[in-house]
Amino acid sequence: MKKIKLIAFILIAILGFQACDNSVQQNKEKQFFVNYGEIHGTYYNIRYEYTEDIQEDLLHVLDTVNQSLSTYIDTSIISRINKDEPNVELDSLFTIVFNKGKDVYEKTDGAFDMTVAPVVNAWGFGYTDSIHVDSTIIDSLMRFVGFDKIRIENNYIVKDFPGIKLDGSAIAKGYSVDFVCYYLKSLGIKNFLVDIGGEVCAKGINNKGIIWRVGIDKPIFDTEVKDRELQEIINLKNRAIATSGNYRQYYERGGKIYSHTINPKTGYSAINEILSVSVLNEHCMTADAYATAFMVLGLERSKQIVENDSSLSAYIIYQDSLGEHKFWSSKNFFELIDKESTSQTKQQ
């Protein structure tokens, strides 16, 4: 709790936001606002109950994350580090994400690794154009991969050698959700939902006075599908959920499917029985990182990690030996599934 309050305080101080006087706010009528648009190369949809529309402030918050962690902004901290610029001083946002990334790296035996950037780029799923990939190129790039080859010392990044690059795409979006939530909480907002590219955090109730409900897509390998059928609907309150799957970002070449989830230990697309995994945690950043790691680890190892970590809940859709779609859910996740709504959705 102290950490969250500290981050919220830093956020307000940096951005120059000032909370309105409580007595004035209490005299204003609250209503639900919906702000949406594009950010981080995807969409955002933020719903909150407050006395005024704060979309401009929220865009400022989102841009602050971009300036630290977006590999598509040439002057961001992570981009300058990737270009091996000297003396790039880190901010608190980058440090928090980096340290969480390293923590998940260690707890998943390297299945989550932000240094996989050179290989992700080579396959065409990163922030640069793809190249013609063969085993020789992958082998040469793998020497740059390994979270144990990079560290923070005195608020600066230290690499074992130049050429090591960071990819924050599997964790920064989740942290962006958290950062927005910190800001909303700092304003005293008690009811909100933050959705950035499918990574979601919800608090309190919605405009109908009930707990927020969030859908989990059924994994269908078709990038053109817009209105996807839902696998489940869950009741989400004071929690965050992140989903990773290979059915949205992939391409076919020579009759073979290449997914965007790259195994940091091999340099190739992660291939196992998992089609989609959704992870629940107090923080969306953590859920985001573990969802990606589980796509690499496969079903059994992912189940072990979830069952041994009370802070995690997961719902995994996988394909059995006969090609049938099955699911596994941790008990605390299964309890949040809206059985009635899900049943009605599947019948439509």
ABEGO torsion letter per residue (X at the ends): XAAAAAAAAAAAAAAGBBBBBAAAAAABBBBBBBBBEBBGGBBBBBBBBBABBAAAAAAAAAAAAAAAABAABAABAAAAAAAGBBGBBBBAAAAAAAAAAAAAAAAAGGABBAAAAAAAAAAGABABBBBBBBAAAAAAAAAABEAAABBBBGGBBBBABBGBBBBAAAAAAAAAAAAAAAAAAAAGBABBBBBBGGBBBBBEBBAAGBBBBBBBBBBBBBAABABBBBABBBBBBGBBBBBBBAAABBBBBGGBBBBABBBAAAGBBBBBABABBBBBBABAAAAAAAAAAAAAAEAAAAAAAAAABAABBBBBBBBBAAGBBBBBBBAAAAAABBAAAAAAAAAX
